[in-house]
Amino acid sequence: MPEASVSPQPFDSTDLLALPALPAVVGELLAAFDDENVDVQTLAHIIGRDAIISARMLTVANSAAYHSRAPRVSSLERTLTVLGLETAKTIALTTAIHQTFSKLRGIPAADMDRFWRHALGCAHLAQRLAQTTAYPAPDEAYLCGLLHDLGKLVIGVRHPTALQEVRVRTRSRDDIPTLERQLFGADHCELGATLVESWRLRSFLADAIRFHHQAAEELRGAHPLLRLLHVANTLSQDGELDDAACIGADSLFGLTPALLRQLRAESAREMVLLATSLGIAKSVMVVSDELATPLSPTRTRLDRSVQELTLVNGVQAEMGQADDETALLESVARCATILFDLGEVHFFLPEPQTGMLHSHDPGVLREFVIDPAGAENVVTRALRDQRISHSLAEESTGAGIVDRQLARLWGTDGVLCLPLHTATEFLGGLVAGVSQAQLPRLLAQNRLLHLFAAEVAGHLDTLRQRERRRNRAHEDRRLLEQQRLRAVLHEAANPLTILRNYLHLLTVKLGEPSVQDDLRVLREETERVGRILLRLSDQGGDREATGPVDLNATVRDLARVLDDALCRPRGIRLVLELADGIPPLAKGGDAIRQIVLNLVRNAAEALGQSSSGAITLATRDNINWHGRSYVELVVADNGPGLPDEQRARLFQPTTSAKGGEHAGLGLAIVRNLTEELDGSVSCRSNSGGGLIFQVLLPRPGSG
């Protein structure tokens, strides 16, 4: 048999999506998730039948996305509790989607059957041995047995005949790791241990996998989990139980050959039933390369596109549940781990005031500040080029100081940045720790990474727009409350002045007969003050004025608030040109205040910080339009203005306000409020630059 060629690329133990899962387990797990009454114990039992799905669940639960809640223990039930059922279901779904569309490497079906039989048999024996020897965590022992040979599949997906070659050439089980290193450049013990080590468990599970082929005498005195896996692996081999295995088990645990045979027989009976239920004897999950029908390049591209879109759609629900930015970023980190098997996923987002990029993660990452105009690193390159950037390039410009710091912090070979941006705005970067082995696989998924980035940017932008609308509504309420308070306090000043005058008169008239009348007036005015001040504490009900509305007084009162809050801080002059003699309007005091507030705010945002900017509020009477008389309210500015085609869509609620554009939800509200008052609103260019908004309100008695 010819020597297998050793690939120059390092093995990527973290690429669990490339490893074949048992279809029966995936199907049973998805069906279980559809059962609203399913419990964690049942799910953990199903997951525990498949090493790949178990490893994927542990990978996500122990990733950076769960640092604050990570189990750090090797328990599937605890892992499911940390993940939550929705995330666990997403992991199962992405595993199913990936393996439905992917043409997995051609590991022969017989070799896969043998692998799964041995893995499950070893898991059951490890659990029974743990119970027999009073090891306090039998579930951990089961998981250790289930995962102990994962490294064989890591080798097998690159060298499909590896399992068979090693089996044919091996003279002794202890020779397997040495032979694998000779043939393939790595052994399955080290590859499996490397994967488990990336989870940073508080467990000896990784060491147990690394040393399970060591001789029994070398494991005497070692941690019980290392000894348990060694014995379970020995007992679960095909063929009769030999003397060497019995001697080893006796030296490590003092177990008799009779007890070992009993445990082995009980496990064998269970395996017959389990293998039948899982369809291991007639596995069809992997086909050999010789029997596989070649696909045309067009069909391959189509399958890949459908797979990518389906995978992205599969994680949309996970991201869509977030109701604030922190929750969204946590969800994105989980989804990145699910889709790409990334263990360290973090975000650097620009600060609005300075443009500097900061991490929102707790701990030492908060101390990192990336200047987009500073020294080059993967984040600044991703921002500048709007494409994926990484620090593992061969050229000397590959890694900046920040890149090397982050790689050391995360214990990875390098870092990769996925830029997050919309058509008009850079939102930040998703930064992940990557190994040299992971990089080729990630770069090969360039399109999927970009689809994922676009989905993340869309969710982040939507969330921020929603937050801006909430903040704007809150600010509107605050400004209107401030104006209302000013008006109420002004109204309260008149009776208080009368009170002061009458108190003065009382000091003069005290003792005269007319004092009783004076005291009556004092009581009446005091009661009026009480009623006015009571209105200040009125937080509910309809605040719309029920009587006539003095347009000029309403505009003048609100202008004082807007000048203080919006205009003067930006260096903008607020000019009032209010016509005399405008009759009281029939209704709409609150609506008019909201209209003025939105139009002045939009004008102020269009002008920005401007030493020459000006906003004019003007009123006029007796405007005739379509045979009806109106009162006119004008808000004009001398800002940059808008092209005609943008003005035509100005009052649509879907229009986005960016930079100097007078647009967005505020103008849709202006239109709706004006129409509720039976008026109209329009916009035209200002001859001196900027825009003029004209609001026409029905004049009393105009019909």
CORUR-V464446 format. One record per residue. RES is the residue in one letter. PHI is phi in whole degrees, 0 to 359 (999 if undefined). Layout:
BEGIN
RES PHI
RES PHI
END
This chain:
BEGIN
M 999
P 292
E 292
A 282
S 281
V 273
S 288
P 292
Q 282
P 294
F 290
D 255
S 293
T 279
D 278
L 289
L 292
A 278
L 266
P 282
A 264
L 286
P 304
A 297
V 290
V 300
G 297
E 296
L 292
L 296
A 296
A 295
F 295
D 283
D 273
E 293
N 261
V 294
D 248
V 298
Q 298
T 296
L 297
A 298
H 295
I 292
I 300
G 293
R 271
D 227
A 293
I 290
I 294
S 300
A 295
R 295
M 298
L 294
T 299
V 292
A 295
N 255
S 275
A 298
A 296
Y 239
H 304
S 282
R 233
A 302
P 292
R 55
V 225
S 270
S 225
L 292
E 296
R 295
T 299
L 296
T 297
V 292
L 293
G 85
L 293
E 295
T 293
A 299
K 294
T 298
I 298
A 298
L 294
T 295
T 297
A 295
I 298
H 299
Q 279
T 289
F 268
S 281
K 266
L 296
R 304
G 277
I 291
P 303
A 300
A 297
D 292
M 293
D 302
R 296
F 299
W 291
R 299
H 292
A 298
L 291
G 296
C 295
A 297
H 295
L 293
A 298
Q 293
R 294
L 297
A 298
Q 293
T 293
T 265
A 63
Y 291
P 288
A 229
P 297
D 294
E 295
A 296
Y 300
L 298
C 299
G 294
L 294
L 263
H 296
D 252
L 304
G 302
K 296
L 288
V 301
I 289
G 294
V 290
R 264
H 236
P 304
T 264
A 300
L 299
Q 289
E 301
V 296
R 296
V 291
R 274
T 284
R 268
S 218
R 302
D 293
D 276
I 302
P 302
T 296
L 296
E 299
R 295
Q 292
L 279
F 237
G 85
A 199
D 244
H 292
C 295
E 291
L 296
G 295
A 295
T 299
L 299
V 295
E 298
S 294
W 276
R 54
L 287
R 275
S 202
F 267
L 300
A 297
D 295
A 299
I 291
R 296
F 250
H 288
H 262
Q 292
A 293
A 302
E 295
E 284
L 259
R 296
G 86
A 285
H 304
P 305
L 295
L 296
R 290
L 299
L 294
H 302
V 293
A 298
N 296
T 294
L 290
S 270
Q 285
D 294
G 94
E 286
L 288
D 268
D 295
A 297
A 295
C 295
I 297
G 296
A 295
D 292
S 289
L 270
F 226
G 72
L 267
T 279
P 303
A 298
L 294
L 297
R 294
Q 296
L 298
R 293
A 292
E 297
S 294
A 297
R 297
E 297
M 293
V 299
L 294
L 293
A 298
T 294
S 292
L 267
G 68
I 293
A 293
K 230
S 298
V 233
M 283
V 227
V 249
S 284
D 298
E 293
L 269
A 290
T 278
P 298
L 262
S 293
P 304
T 295
R 295
T 297
R 296
L 297
D 301
R 295
S 295
V 297
Q 299
E 297
L 295
T 293
L 296
V 296
N 297
G 294
V 259
Q 300
A 299
E 299
M 285
G 292
Q 280
A 288
D 247
D 210
E 294
T 299
A 296
L 295
L 296
E 297
S 295
V 298
A 299
R 298
C 295
A 297
T 292
I 294
L 281
F 237
D 56
L 265
G 271
E 243
V 231
H 218
F 228
F 240
L 241
P 287
E 279
P 304
Q 287
T 250
G 80
M 289
L 264
H 237
S 268
H 264
D 283
P 288
G 86
V 294
L 300
R 298
E 279
F 278
V 230
I 253
D 269
P 302
A 262
G 270
A 300
E 288
N 206
V 297
V 289
T 294
R 294
A 298
L 296
R 291
D 269
Q 53
R 209
I 297
S 228
H 217
S 258
L 257
A 291
E 288
E 292
S 295
T 278
G 299
A 244
G 269
I 299
V 299
D 298
R 292
Q 296
L 295
A 298
R 294
L 298
W 267
G 70
T 240
D 289
G 195
V 229
L 228
C 240
L 252
P 290
L 247
H 206
T 261
A 294
T 237
E 213
F 272
L 262
G 139
G 225
L 270
V 246
A 232
G 279
V 226
S 261
Q 300
A 288
Q 288
L 304
P 302
R 297
L 293
L 295
A 291
Q 259
N 306
R 295
L 296
L 299
H 291
L 299
F 296
A 299
A 296
E 295
V 297
A 298
G 297
H 296
L 294
D 294
T 299
L 297
R 290
Q 297
R 297
E 294
R 296
R 295
R 297
N 296
R 293
A 297
H 297
E 294
D 301
R 298
R 296
L 292
L 292
E 295
Q 296
Q 294
R 296
L 296
R 301
A 295
V 295
L 295
H 296
E 295
A 290
A 294
N 295
P 296
L 293
T 295
I 298
L 302
R 298
N 296
Y 291
L 297
H 294
L 296
L 299
T 295
V 274
K 269
L 309
G 102
E 276
P 299
S 285
V 297
Q 294
D 295
D 296
L 294
R 298
V 300
L 300
R 295
E 297
E 290
T 297
E 296
R 292
V 299
G 300
R 294
I 295
L 294
L 297
R 296
L 296
S 268
D 282
Q 260
G 229
G 80
D 273
R 265
E 298
A 297
T 270
G 264
P 299
V 245
D 276
L 299
N 297
A 295
T 297
V 295
R 296
D 295
L 291
A 299
R 297
V 294
L 294
D 297
D 291
A 271
L 245
C 270
R 302
P 300
R 263
G 77
I 259
R 274
L 249
V 251
L 252
E 229
L 257
A 287
D 284
G 79
I 287
P 288
P 300
L 279
A 289
K 198
G 100
G 303
D 294
A 296
I 295
R 300
Q 294
I 297
V 298
L 301
N 295
L 291
V 291
R 299
N 300
A 296
A 296
E 293
A 292
L 283
G 64
Q 277
S 219
S 286
S 248
G 286
A 215
I 238
T 247
L 251
A 226
T 231
R 215
D 250
N 58
I 266
N 265
W 215
H 55
G 75
R 226
S 269
Y 228
V 260
E 256
L 239
V 239
V 236
A 234
D 222
N 249
G 277
P 285
G 74
L 216
P 296
D 301
E 292
Q 282
R 296
A 294
R 254
L 296
F 265
Q 279
P 293
T 273
T 292
S 259
A 269
K 229
G 57
G 267
E 281
H 275
A 201
G 103
L 297
G 302
L 285
A 295
I 295
V 303
R 299
N 297
L 296
T 296
E 295
E 296
L 269
D 64
G 248
S 212
V 226
S 215
C 222
R 216
S 287
N 272
S 299
G 268
G 101
G 95
L 229
I 238
F 258
Q 247
V 248
L 254
L 241
P 303
R 281
P 306
G 81
S 274
G 77
END
